[in-house]
Amino acid sequence: MNWRVCTALAAVMVAAPAGAAELATLSNGFTMRCDHHALVNDQVRLYLGSGEDNYIALEPRQIAAFTPLEDKVPSASIPAFHARADGKLSPQDLKEMLTEASEAHNLDVDLLASVVQAESGGRAAAVSPAGAQGLMQLMPSTAAEEGVQNSLQPQENVRGGSTYLDELLARYHDNLALALAAYNAGPAAVDKYHGVPPYHETRVYVARVIHEFNRRVRAREAAQRASAHLLPQ
C-alpha cells in the first residue's frame, strides 16, 4: 500500500465541494466521471450515484487525481435506474432505455440489445482494460464526441452508444457488418481494409452481435405468431 498516494487522495476528498460531481483521472490517462469517491478497505470507490450501493473499486495507484465538477446534473433529472447485485440493470429498466433509444434513432431495439449483450453483458459499470465504459462500452473520446458526460450513467451511455451506431450505419449505407466492425475497431480500420478488418477480435465480435440479433428477431417473430393464434377469430 502506498500511503503517500492514500494521503493525497484523502486530501482531495476533503477538498471536494459538497454536492459536486467529480472527474477521476486514471493513471493510464483515461478519465471517469463519478458522483463522489471514498477510500474503503485500501481501495478507492468511485460512486456512480449519490447512494453507496453502485460503485467501481480501484487501487489507489490506478488514480492520478480528482477534479471537482460544478456542473453536476441534479439527480432528480436522471431516471433512477439501479443496478442489481450482479451489476446488471433489471430487464425492464434496460428494455425501457433501449426502446427509447430505438425510437429516437429508428434502430431495431433487438439490435441495440445485442450490442449491449456483446459489449458489457448488460453491466452498467463495466470498464474494459482499454478504458471503454458502460453498457455500450464507450471510449472516452467517443463519449466526448457524442456529448456523453458520464459513460457509467446507463441512460447517457445508451444514448451516446445508439447515436454513434446510427452514425456508423449511415456512414456505411446500412451495412450492418461494417457498422459493427467500425464500432469495435474504429472507422479508420474499416476504411483502411475496405471492409471488416482482419482482426480476430473484430470478426468474432461482428459474428457474435449478428448471431444474437438474428436469434432475438426469430424469437420475437415466433412470439408474435403465437400471440396471433391466441386472438379471437
N, C-alpha and C positions, 0 to 999 in steps of 0.2 A: 504494500500500500504506500503510495506516495503522499505523505502528509502535507507536503508543500502544496500539491495540487488541491487536496481537500481543503486546506486553509484558504486558498484562493477562491475556491468555489463557495465556501461559506461566506466569504466577504461579498461575493457577487449576490448571493441570496439575500443578504441583509440590505444591500444597496438597491435591489429591485423595487420599484414603486408598487405599492399595493394596487391590485386591480389591473395591472398592465400585463399584456401577453409578452412572451419573450422569444427571442430568436437565438437558438443554440448553434454556435459554430463548432463543428466537429473537427477533430484533428486531421481528418482526411480531406478537409476543405469544403465539405458539404454543410448545408445549414438545415435546421429543422425548427419549425415554429411550435411552441407549446404554450399552454396556459400558465404553468408555473413549474418549478422543479424543487427537489429536496434531496438531501443526502441521507440515504437509509441503508443500514447494514453494508457500509462500504461501497454502495452503488449510488449513482445519481439517477433519480427517477424523473423523467420528463412527463409531466401530466398533460393529457390531451384535452382535458376539460377542467372545470372548477372543482370537481369531485376528486376523490382519492383512488377510485377503482380502475380507471383506464390510464395506463402509463406504459412507457418504454424504459427499461432499466439499462444503463450503460456504465461501463467502468469509468472512473474519473479521468483516466488517461485518454479516453476517447473524445473528451470535450475540451475545446480550447478556450471558449469564452461564452458568456451570455450577454445579450443586448436587450434591454427593455424596449418594448414596442408600445407606443402611446395610442396606436390606432386599433386597439382590440375591439373586435366586433362584439356587441353586447350579446350575452348568452341567450337572451330571450328571442333574438332574431334568428337563431340557428335551431332547427328541429332537434329534438332530443333523441338522437339515435344512439343507443348504448350497446356496446359490445358485451357479449355473454362471457362466461368464464373461459371459454375456449378461444376468446379473442375475435369471434365472428359476430356479425350482426344477426339479428333474428331474420328468418326468411321473409317475414312480412316487411320489415324495415328495408331490407335490401331490395325486395321487389318494388316497393314504393319509390325508392330512389332511382332504380333503373328504368322504371316506367316513365317517370318524369323526364329523365334524360332522353329516353327513346322518343317521346313525343316532341321534345324540343328540337331534336336533330333528324327526325324521321328515320331513325335506326331501329332495326329489329331488336326488341328487348332481349330475345334469346341470344343474339349476337353479343350484346353487352354483358350478359350473364356469363357467357362462355369466356370472354376476355377476362372478366373478374376471376373466374374459377382458375384459369391458366396462370394469371399474374400473381394472385395472392391467396388463392383458396378461400376467398371471402373474408380474410383477416384485415380489418381496418387499420391496424397498427403495424402491418408488415413493412419491413425495411430490408432491402436486399444488400449484399456486400458491396454492390456498386453504388448504393445510395438511392435507389428507386424506392418510392414511398407509397404506402396506402393501398387501397383496394385495386386500383388500376395501375399501380407501380409507376408513378410519375417521377421522372428525373427532375432535379431542381430546376434545370434550365427550361425544360418543357413546361413545368408548373408555372414558372415566371412568365413564359410566353403566353400562356392561357389565362393569366391573371389569377392563378390559384395562390392564395396567401398561406394556406395550411393544408398540405397534402395529406395529413393524418386526420383531417376532419372529413368524414365519409362523403357528405353531400358535395363539398367542394372538390374532392378528389374525383368523384364520378362525373361531376360537371366538366372538369378540366379534361379528364380522360376521354369522355364521349365527344367533346368538342374537337380534340386532337384527332381521334379516329375518324370523325366526319370529314375533317380537312384532308386526311390521307386518302380516304375513299374518293373525294372529289379530285385530288391530285392524280390518282391512278385510275380515273374513269370507272369507279365502282368495281375494280378488280380486287376482290377481297383478299386473295393470296398476297398480292403486292402491298396492299394497305397494312395487312397484319405483319408482313415482313418488315415494313418500314417502322411500324410501331415497336417492333422488337429490336431491330438492328439500326434503325435510323434511315431516313430517306436517302442520305448520301450513299449508303451501301447499296440500296436498291437501284439507284440511278447508275452507280458505277458498274454494276453487273447486268444492268438492263433486265432485271428480273429478281427472283428470290435469291439472295446471296448464298454462296456455297458454304454457309456456316452451319455446322451440325445443330447447334442450339436453335438457330432461327428456323431451320427446316422442321425440326421436331415441334417447335412452338406453333408454327403455321398449321401443321397437320393436326396438332392437338386441339387447337381452337376450332378449326373447321369440323373435325370429327365430333366435338362436343356440341357445336352449333347444330349440325345435322341431327344429332341424337335428340336434342331438345325440340327441334322443329317436328320431327317424326312423332315424338311423344305428345306434343301439342295438337297435332293434326288427328292423332288417334283419339285423344280426349274429346276433341270437337265432334268426331264421328260418333263416338259413344254417346255423347250428350244429345246429338240429333236423333238418335234411335230412341231415346227416352222421351222425346217430346210427343205430345198427343197428336195423333194422325187426324 
